């Protein structure tokens, strides 16, 4: 009897146990389902949708150089320091303060406490050191990629960064082998966003598809060539974002982007054409947004391939293009003729340099002098989608082709998908290629060292797409990097630009004021000088 009673009690206990477990698991499942449905159903109040011409190439900031990638990563990741909204002063971000020795070789950064990555792991000095070592050390197991920007600015791996060391849990020390005047400006660039070490370890070679930072938005989904979806990170240490989600939507056609903006299916249209300005201004539901002119569009002449290794040939091509007429036909007069690779509003610009005059007869004489009295055949590459500096790349390429034909240069125009295009010109496969640069910071070094230094003319990882090499220019670039005397730096850059103007390694074409538009319901969106915005302050009002 006692045995039967004991068995009955045990059976009853088991029934109670499984009932509790079932109930608990049902509640957990219910909570999960509620969270999931809350996130994915129509209760999402505000999704900011941005229409753009091209998809991102990578969401690993250290492995990006293209603007469409950086515009996304800048909302997921944060840097140690950043520019204030006017782009003039460096202000705290993940670092709250910093100092350097008088010789500029040792820097100490004190880090923000209480910050967590979007995967819940802690941000601290060890995480920062992990990122730097990944960028700078080719033998690091997580150095998976080209890390082109590190190479551009620091001169290789590790370049002139001697060491990065955690002094404490919330302070780091960075030692340089030589002074570097734009150091803080460089660290403010989104490409040096700090990622979660645990995510980098977890995803390895696939980390470019699984970004995890400390920024105001976290990554949800990426449908290649369609859209990238981010959501507000409620654990963000700063002021929370005003919208619930941000979607970066690929709409390759300018006309389609503008049409979707008018219909209200997107809120912001990026990279619109100059021909769209009038239509935007006429629509009372739209607002015209013009980004400051901080770029250059140019023809990269591959100086390592004949006949572009001949300065007379390069000069002839410069003389063959009527820039004012080209700006009228391909830019609807919404651009300025470029004399150099530096935009006029950047300090260090040399206003004394004269633009190449349109002179096809003189161009023919130079070609004859170079050994090409009957001209030659070549190729001209152009990107397959609009860029800030070339809103109509096909029309621009066609105009250049026609101009060169007048001096007996027969140029076949060729295009590739944007990611393949970049890869090919970085490898130096082109003869002539349309390309451009939007400044990432307000230091001339960002334009000139990237686009002209011999160090950056290495096939496979080039930023100097003209593959131009000049010892004199390299010396001036190095001197300008190592002095903090602003007057001296300006004079160095002015002299440098005079040498480059004589050598004619490329054909500077235009500086543009990129055209954007937004619905009137979009509030707080300010196009930044550098072309990259963090969107946490942007809001959407009911129409």
C-alpha positions as CSV (number, residue, x, y, z in Angstrom):
1,X,0.0,0.0,0.0
2,X,2.8,2.4,0.9
3,X,4.6,1.4,-2.3
4,X,1.5,2.2,-4.4
5,X,1.0,5.5,-2.6
6,X,4.6,6.4,-3.2
7,X,4.2,5.7,-6.9
8,X,1.1,7.7,-7.1
9,X,2.8,10.7,-5.5
10,X,5.8,10.4,-7.9
11,X,3.4,10.1,-10.9
12,X,1.5,13.2,-9.7
13,X,4.8,15.1,-9.2
14,X,5.9,14.2,-12.7
15,X,2.6,15.5,-14.1
16,X,2.9,18.7,-12.2
17,X,6.6,19.1,-13.3
18,X,5.7,18.6,-17.0
19,X,2.7,20.9,-16.7
20,X,5.0,23.6,-15.3
21,X,7.6,23.1,-18.0
22,X,4.9,23.2,-20.7
23,X,3.4,26.3,-19.3
24,X,6.8,28.0,-18.9
25,X,7.9,27.0,-22.4
26,X,4.6,28.2,-23.8
27,X,5.1,31.6,-22.1
28,X,8.7,31.8,-23.4
29,X,7.5,30.9,-26.9
30,X,4.7,33.4,-26.5
31,X,7.1,36.1,-25.4
32,X,9.4,35.3,-28.4
33,X,6.5,35.3,-30.8
34,X,5.2,38.6,-29.4
35,X,8.7,40.2,-29.8
36,X,9.1,38.7,-33.3
37,X,5.6,39.8,-34.4
38,X,6.1,43.3,-32.8
39,X,9.3,43.7,-34.8
40,X,8.1,42.4,-38.1
41,X,4.5,43.2,-38.3
42,X,2.8,46.5,-39.2
43,X,3.4,47.9,-35.8
44,X,6.7,49.4,-36.9
45,X,5.8,53.0,-36.9
46,X,8.7,54.6,-38.7
47,X,10.9,53.1,-41.4
48,X,13.1,55.6,-43.2
49,X,13.7,54.4,-46.8
50,X,16.6,55.8,-48.8
51,X,16.7,55.1,-52.5
52,X,20.2,54.9,-54.0
53,X,21.8,53.9,-57.3
54,X,24.1,51.1,-56.2
55,X,24.4,48.4,-53.5
56,X,27.1,48.2,-50.9
57,X,30.2,46.1,-51.6
58,X,31.1,45.3,-48.0
59,X,29.7,46.1,-44.5
60,X,33.1,45.6,-42.9
61,X,34.2,49.2,-42.5
62,X,37.9,48.5,-42.5
63,X,37.5,46.8,-45.9
64,X,35.5,49.5,-47.6
65,X,36.5,52.4,-49.9
66,X,33.2,52.9,-51.8
67,X,30.7,55.4,-50.6
68,X,27.7,53.1,-50.8
69,X,29.2,50.8,-48.3
70,X,30.4,53.6,-45.9
71,X,26.9,55.3,-45.9
72,X,25.6,52.1,-44.3
73,X,28.5,51.2,-42.0
74,X,28.6,54.8,-40.5
75,X,25.2,54.1,-38.9
76,X,26.3,50.7,-37.4
77,X,29.8,51.5,-36.3
78,X,31.4,54.4,-34.4
79,X,35.0,55.7,-34.5
80,X,37.1,56.9,-31.6
81,X,36.6,60.6,-32.7
82,X,34.4,62.3,-35.2
83,X,33.8,65.5,-37.0
84,X,31.1,67.9,-35.7
85,X,28.3,68.5,-38.2
86,X,30.0,71.4,-40.0
87,X,33.0,69.2,-40.6
88,X,35.5,71.6,-39.0
89,X,36.3,70.4,-35.5
90,X,37.1,66.9,-34.1
91,X,34.9,66.0,-31.2
92,X,34.6,62.9,-28.9
93,X,32.9,59.7,-29.9
94,X,34.0,56.4,-28.4
95,X,37.0,58.3,-27.0
96,X,36.1,61.0,-24.5
97,X,39.5,62.7,-24.6
98,X,43.0,62.4,-26.0
99,X,46.5,63.9,-25.8
100,X,49.8,63.5,-27.5
101,X,53.4,64.1,-26.8
102,X,55.0,67.2,-28.2
103,X,56.7,65.3,-31.0
104,X,53.4,63.8,-32.1
105,X,54.7,60.2,-31.9
106,X,52.7,59.0,-28.9
107,X,48.9,59.4,-28.4
108,X,46.7,58.4,-25.5
109,X,42.9,58.0,-25.8
110,X,40.6,57.7,-22.8
111,X,37.6,55.7,-23.8
112,X,33.9,56.0,-23.0
113,X,32.7,53.6,-20.3
114,X,29.3,51.8,-20.2
115,X,29.2,51.1,-24.0
116,X,28.2,47.8,-25.4
117,X,28.4,46.4,-28.8
118,X,25.1,45.4,-30.5
119,X,25.7,41.7,-29.7
120,X,25.8,42.6,-25.9
121,X,29.6,42.3,-25.5
122,X,31.5,45.1,-23.7
123,X,33.3,47.9,-25.5
124,X,36.7,48.6,-23.9
125,X,40.4,49.2,-24.6
126,X,41.0,45.5,-25.5
127,X,38.3,45.7,-28.2
128,X,39.9,48.8,-29.7
129,X,43.4,47.1,-29.7
130,X,41.9,44.0,-31.3
131,X,40.5,46.2,-34.2
132,X,43.8,48.0,-34.7
133,X,45.8,44.8,-34.7
134,X,43.4,43.3,-37.2
135,X,43.8,46.3,-39.5
136,X,47.5,46.7,-39.3
137,X,48.9,43.2,-39.0
138,X,48.9,41.1,-42.2
139,X,49.6,38.0,-40.1
140,X,46.7,38.6,-37.8
141,X,44.2,35.7,-38.2
142,X,41.4,38.1,-38.7
143,X,43.1,40.3,-41.3
144,X,40.7,38.9,-43.9
145,X,40.6,41.4,-46.7
146,X,42.7,44.1,-48.4
147,X,42.2,46.9,-45.8
148,X,42.9,49.3,-48.5
149,X,42.3,52.5,-46.5
150,X,44.8,51.5,-43.8
151,X,47.3,51.0,-46.6
152,X,46.4,54.4,-48.2
153,X,46.9,56.5,-45.1
154,X,49.5,54.6,-43.1
155,X,51.7,53.4,-45.9
156,X,51.4,49.7,-45.7
157,X,51.0,47.0,-42.9
158,X,51.7,48.1,-40.2
159,X,53.0,51.2,-42.0
160,X,54.2,53.9,-39.6
161,X,51.9,52.8,-36.7
162,X,54.5,51.2,-34.3
163,X,52.1,49.8,-31.6
164,X,48.7,50.0,-30.1
165,X,48.5,49.1,-26.4
166,X,45.8,48.9,-23.7
167,X,47.1,51.0,-20.8
168,X,44.0,50.1,-18.8
169,X,40.5,48.8,-19.5
170,X,39.5,52.2,-20.8
171,X,42.6,53.9,-22.2
172,X,44.9,53.0,-25.1
173,X,48.3,54.2,-26.3
174,X,49.2,54.5,-29.9
175,X,52.8,55.0,-30.9
176,X,53.8,56.2,-34.4
177,X,57.2,55.9,-36.1
178,X,56.9,59.4,-37.5
179,X,54.7,62.4,-37.0
180,X,51.4,62.4,-38.9
181,X,49.6,65.7,-38.9
182,X,46.1,64.4,-40.1
183,X,46.1,61.6,-37.5
184,X,42.9,62.7,-35.7
185,X,41.2,63.5,-39.0
186,X,42.1,60.0,-40.2
187,X,40.7,58.3,-37.1
188,X,37.4,60.2,-37.6
189,X,36.8,58.5,-40.9
190,X,34.0,55.8,-40.9
191,X,36.4,53.2,-42.3
192,X,38.0,53.1,-38.9
193,X,34.7,52.1,-37.1
194,X,35.3,49.8,-34.1
195,X,33.7,46.4,-34.5
196,X,32.8,43.7,-32.0
197,X,35.8,41.3,-31.6
198,X,33.4,38.5,-30.8
199,X,31.5,39.0,-34.0
200,X,34.7,39.2,-36.0
201,X,35.9,36.0,-34.5
202,X,32.5,34.3,-35.0
203,X,32.0,35.2,-38.7
204,X,35.5,35.2,-39.9
205,X,35.6,35.7,-43.7
206,X,31.9,36.4,-43.7
207,X,32.0,39.3,-41.2
208,X,31.4,41.8,-44.1
209,X,27.9,40.4,-44.2
210,X,27.4,40.4,-40.4
211,X,28.4,43.9,-39.1
212,X,28.3,44.5,-35.3
213,X,29.3,47.9,-33.9
214,X,28.2,50.3,-31.2
215,X,26.3,52.8,-33.3
216,X,22.7,53.9,-33.2
217,X,21.4,51.2,-35.6
218,X,22.1,47.5,-35.8
219,X,22.1,45.2,-38.8
220,X,19.0,43.1,-39.7
221,X,19.2,41.9,-43.3
222,X,20.9,42.3,-46.6
223,X,19.3,41.3,-49.9
224,X,22.1,41.8,-52.4
225,X,21.3,44.4,-55.1
226,X,18.0,45.1,-53.4
227,X,18.1,46.5,-49.9
228,X,19.9,46.6,-46.6
229,X,17.7,46.9,-43.4
230,X,18.9,48.4,-40.1
231,X,16.9,48.8,-36.9
232,X,17.3,51.2,-33.9
233,X,19.7,49.9,-31.3
234,X,17.9,50.6,-28.0
235,X,21.0,49.8,-26.1
236,X,22.8,52.7,-27.7
237,X,24.8,54.9,-25.3
238,X,23.9,58.1,-27.0
239,X,20.5,59.7,-27.8
240,X,18.3,57.0,-29.4
241,X,17.4,57.2,-33.0
242,X,14.1,58.8,-33.9
243,X,13.0,56.2,-36.5
244,X,12.6,52.5,-35.9
245,X,14.3,51.2,-39.0
246,X,16.4,52.5,-41.9
247,X,16.3,50.7,-45.3
248,X,18.8,51.4,-48.0
249,X,17.0,50.5,-51.2
250,X,18.8,50.0,-54.6
251,X,16.9,51.7,-57.4
252,X,19.5,51.9,-60.2
253,X,17.6,54.4,-62.5
254,X,17.6,58.1,-61.6
255,X,14.2,58.4,-63.1
256,X,12.8,55.6,-61.1
257,X,14.3,56.9,-57.8
258,X,12.7,60.3,-58.4
259,X,9.4,58.7,-59.4
260,X,9.3,56.5,-56.2
261,X,10.1,59.6,-54.2
262,X,7.1,61.4,-55.7
263,X,4.9,58.5,-55.0
264,X,6.1,58.4,-51.4
265,X,7.4,54.8,-51.5
266,X,10.8,56.1,-50.5
267,X,11.7,59.1,-48.3
268,X,15.1,60.2,-49.6
269,X,16.5,59.9,-53.1
270,X,20.3,60.0,-53.3
271,X,22.5,60.6,-56.4
272,X,19.8,62.3,-58.5
273,X,20.8,63.9,-61.8
274,X,21.2,67.7,-62.3
275,X,18.3,67.5,-64.8
276,X,16.0,66.6,-61.9
277,X,16.4,69.9,-60.0
278,X,13.5,71.6,-61.7
279,X,11.1,68.7,-61.2
280,X,12.0,68.5,-57.5
281,X,11.5,72.3,-57.0
282,X,8.1,72.1,-58.7
283,X,6.7,69.4,-56.4
284,X,5.4,70.9,-53.2
285,X,5.8,67.5,-51.4
286,X,9.5,67.4,-52.0
287,X,12.5,69.3,-50.7
288,X,15.7,69.8,-52.8
289,X,18.9,69.0,-50.9
290,X,22.3,69.9,-52.4
291,X,25.4,68.4,-50.9
292,X,28.4,70.8,-50.6
293,X,30.9,70.6,-53.4
294,X,33.7,68.4,-51.9
295,X,34.6,66.0,-54.6
296,X,36.4,65.6,-58.0
297,X,35.5,63.6,-61.1
298,X,38.4,62.8,-63.4
299,X,39.8,60.6,-66.0
300,X,42.5,58.3,-64.6
301,X,45.1,57.8,-67.4
302,X,47.1,54.7,-66.6
303,X,50.7,56.1,-66.6
304,X,52.2,52.6,-66.7
305,X,50.6,51.8,-70.1
306,X,51.8,53.2,-73.4
307,X,51.0,55.7,-74.8
308,X,49.9,57.2,-71.4
309,X,53.4,57.0,-70.1
310,X,54.1,59.9,-72.4
311,X,53.4,63.4,-70.9
312,X,52.7,64.9,-74.3
313,X,50.0,62.4,-74.9
314,X,48.4,63.1,-71.5
315,X,48.6,66.8,-72.1
316,X,47.0,66.4,-75.5
317,X,44.0,64.6,-73.9
318,X,43.6,67.4,-71.4
319,X,43.5,69.9,-74.2
320,X,41.0,67.9,-76.2
321,X,38.1,68.2,-73.8
322,X,35.9,71.3,-73.7
323,X,34.9,71.1,-70.1
324,X,32.4,74.0,-70.2
325,X,30.5,72.3,-73.0
326,X,30.7,68.9,-71.3
327,X,29.3,70.4,-68.1
328,X,26.4,71.9,-70.1
329,X,25.6,68.6,-72.0
330,X,26.3,66.0,-69.3
331,X,25.8,67.9,-66.0
332,X,23.0,70.4,-66.9
333,X,25.4,73.2,-65.8
334,X,25.3,71.8,-62.2
335,X,29.1,71.4,-61.9
336,X,32.3,73.4,-61.8
337,X,35.3,72.8,-64.1
338,X,38.1,71.1,-62.2
339,X,41.7,72.5,-62.5
340,X,43.2,70.1,-60.0
341,X,42.2,67.0,-58.0
342,X,41.5,69.2,-54.9
343,X,38.1,71.0,-54.6
344,X,38.3,74.8,-54.3
345,X,36.8,74.9,-50.8
346,X,39.6,72.8,-49.3
347,X,42.5,74.6,-47.7
348,X,45.7,74.1,-49.7
349,X,44.0,74.7,-53.0
350,X,46.2,76.5,-55.5
351,X,44.0,79.2,-57.1
352,X,46.9,80.2,-59.3
353,X,46.7,77.1,-61.4
354,X,45.0,77.7,-64.8
355,X,42.6,75.3,-66.3
356,X,43.6,73.4,-69.4
357,X,42.4,75.4,-72.4
358,X,40.4,73.6,-75.1
359,X,42.8,73.5,-78.0
360,X,42.4,70.4,-80.3
361,X,44.9,71.7,-82.8
362,X,47.6,72.0,-80.1
363,X,46.6,68.5,-78.9
364,X,47.2,67.1,-82.4
365,X,50.6,68.7,-82.5
366,X,51.5,67.2,-79.2
367,X,50.4,63.7,-80.4
368,X,52.6,64.1,-83.5
369,X,55.5,65.1,-81.3
370,X,54.9,62.0,-79.1
371,X,55.0,59.8,-82.2
372,X,51.3,59.5,-82.9
373,X,50.6,61.8,-85.9
374,X,47.6,59.7,-86.9
375,X,46.4,59.2,-83.3
376,X,45.8,55.7,-81.8
377,X,43.1,53.3,-80.5
378,X,42.4,52.9,-76.8
379,X,39.6,52.2,-74.3
380,X,37.7,54.4,-71.9
381,X,36.0,52.8,-69.0
382,X,32.9,54.2,-67.2
383,X,30.9,52.9,-64.2
384,X,27.4,51.5,-64.8
385,X,25.6,53.6,-62.2
386,X,25.6,57.2,-61.2
387,X,28.1,58.6,-58.7
388,X,28.2,61.9,-56.8
389,X,30.9,63.1,-59.2
390,X,29.4,61.6,-62.3
391,X,25.6,61.6,-62.1
392,X,25.5,60.6,-65.8
393,X,28.5,58.5,-66.5
394,X,27.4,57.1,-69.9
395,X,26.7,60.6,-71.2
396,X,30.0,61.8,-69.9
397,X,31.9,58.9,-71.5
398,X,30.2,59.5,-74.8
399,X,31.1,63.2,-74.8
400,X,34.8,62.4,-74.0
401,X,34.8,59.7,-76.8
402,X,33.5,62.3,-79.3
403,X,36.0,64.9,-78.1
404,X,39.0,62.4,-78.5
405,X,37.8,61.4,-81.9
406,X,38.4,65.0,-83.1
407,X,42.1,64.6,-82.4
408,X,42.2,61.1,-83.9
409,X,42.1,59.1,-80.7
410,X,39.5,56.3,-81.1
411,X,38.3,55.3,-77.7
412,X,36.0,52.3,-77.3
413,X,33.8,52.8,-74.2
414,X,33.5,49.9,-71.7
415,X,31.5,49.4,-68.5
416,X,31.3,47.0,-65.6
417,X,29.3,46.5,-62.5
418,X,30.5,48.9,-59.8
419,X,32.3,46.4,-57.6
420,X,34.0,44.7,-60.5
421,X,34.9,48.2,-61.9
422,X,36.6,49.2,-58.7
423,X,38.4,45.9,-58.5
424,X,39.7,46.1,-62.1
425,X,41.0,49.7,-61.8
426,X,42.6,49.0,-58.5
427,X,44.5,46.2,-60.3
428,X,45.5,48.7,-63.1
429,X,43.7,46.9,-65.9
430,X,42.4,50.0,-67.5
431,X,43.9,52.4,-70.0
432,X,41.6,55.4,-69.3
433,X,38.8,55.2,-66.7
434,X,36.3,57.7,-65.3
435,X,36.6,57.8,-61.5
436,X,36.3,60.2,-58.7
437,X,36.8,60.9,-55.0
438,X,34.7,62.5,-52.3
439,X,36.7,63.8,-49.4
440,X,36.5,61.7,-46.2
441,X,37.9,64.5,-44.1
442,X,38.9,68.2,-44.5
443,X,42.6,67.6,-44.9
444,X,44.2,67.8,-48.4
445,X,46.2,64.7,-47.5
446,X,42.9,62.7,-47.9
447,X,42.8,63.7,-51.6
448,X,46.4,64.1,-52.6
449,X,48.2,61.2,-50.7
450,X,45.4,58.8,-51.7
451,X,45.3,59.8,-55.4
452,X,49.0,60.7,-56.1
453,X,51.4,58.9,-53.7
454,X,53.6,56.2,-55.3
455,X,52.8,54.1,-52.2
456,X,49.2,54.0,-53.4
457,X,50.0,52.8,-56.9
458,X,50.3,49.2,-56.1
459,X,48.2,46.9,-58.3
460,X,45.5,45.1,-56.4
461,X,45.2,47.7,-53.7
462,X,45.6,51.0,-55.6
463,X,44.0,54.4,-54.7
464,X,46.3,56.1,-57.1
465,X,44.3,55.0,-60.1
466,X,46.6,56.8,-62.6
467,X,49.5,54.8,-61.3
468,X,51.5,58.1,-61.3
469,X,54.9,58.0,-59.6
470,X,57.0,61.1,-58.8
471,X,59.8,61.2,-56.3
472,X,59.4,65.0,-56.0
473,X,55.7,64.7,-55.3
474,X,56.3,61.9,-52.8
475,X,58.8,64.0,-50.9
476,X,56.3,66.9,-50.7
477,X,53.4,64.6,-49.6
478,X,55.6,63.2,-46.8
479,X,56.8,66.6,-45.6
480,X,53.2,67.9,-45.6
481,X,52.1,64.9,-43.4
482,X,54.9,65.3,-40.9
483,X,54.6,69.0,-40.1
484,X,51.9,70.7,-38.0
485,X,52.8,74.2,-39.3
486,X,49.6,75.0,-41.3
487,X,51.2,77.8,-43.4
488,X,54.1,75.5,-44.3
489,X,51.7,72.7,-45.2
490,X,49.6,75.0,-47.4
491,X,52.7,76.1,-49.3
492,X,53.8,72.5,-49.8
493,X,50.5,71.5,-51.2
494,X,50.5,74.5,-53.5
495,X,53.9,73.6,-54.9
496,X,52.9,70.0,-55.2
497,X,49.8,70.9,-57.3
498,X,52.0,72.9,-59.6
499,X,54.2,69.9,-60.3
500,X,51.2,67.7,-60.9
501,X,49.7,70.3,-63.2
502,X,52.8,70.1,-65.3
503,X,53.0,66.3,-65.3
504,X,49.3,65.9,-66.2
505,X,48.9,62.3,-64.8
506,X,45.1,62.5,-65.1
507,X,42.4,64.8,-66.5
508,X,40.6,66.7,-63.7
509,X,37.1,67.2,-65.1
510,X,34.5,68.5,-62.6
511,X,33.6,69.3,-59.0
512,X,29.9,68.6,-58.5
513,X,27.3,69.7,-56.0
514,X,25.4,66.3,-55.7
515,X,21.7,66.5,-56.0
516,X,19.4,64.8,-53.4
517,X,15.8,65.2,-52.6
518,X,13.5,64.2,-49.7
519,X,9.8,64.2,-48.9
520,X,8.7,67.2,-46.9
521,X,7.8,64.8,-44.1
522,X,11.5,64.1,-43.5
523,X,13.0,66.2,-40.7
524,X,16.5,66.6,-39.5
525,X,18.3,65.3,-42.5
526,X,21.4,67.4,-43.3
527,X,23.7,66.3,-46.2
528,X,27.2,66.3,-44.9
529,X,30.3,67.6,-46.6
530,X,31.9,64.2,-46.8
531,X,28.8,62.5,-48.3
532,X,28.2,60.3,-45.2
533,X,25.6,60.9,-42.5
534,X,24.7,59.2,-39.3
535,X,20.9,59.1,-39.3
536,X,19.9,58.9,-35.7
537,X,18.6,62.5,-35.7
538,X,16.4,62.0,-38.8
539,X,12.6,61.8,-38.2
540,X,9.5,61.2,-40.3
541,X,6.3,63.2,-39.8
542,X,2.9,62.2,-41.0
543,X,2.0,63.7,-44.3
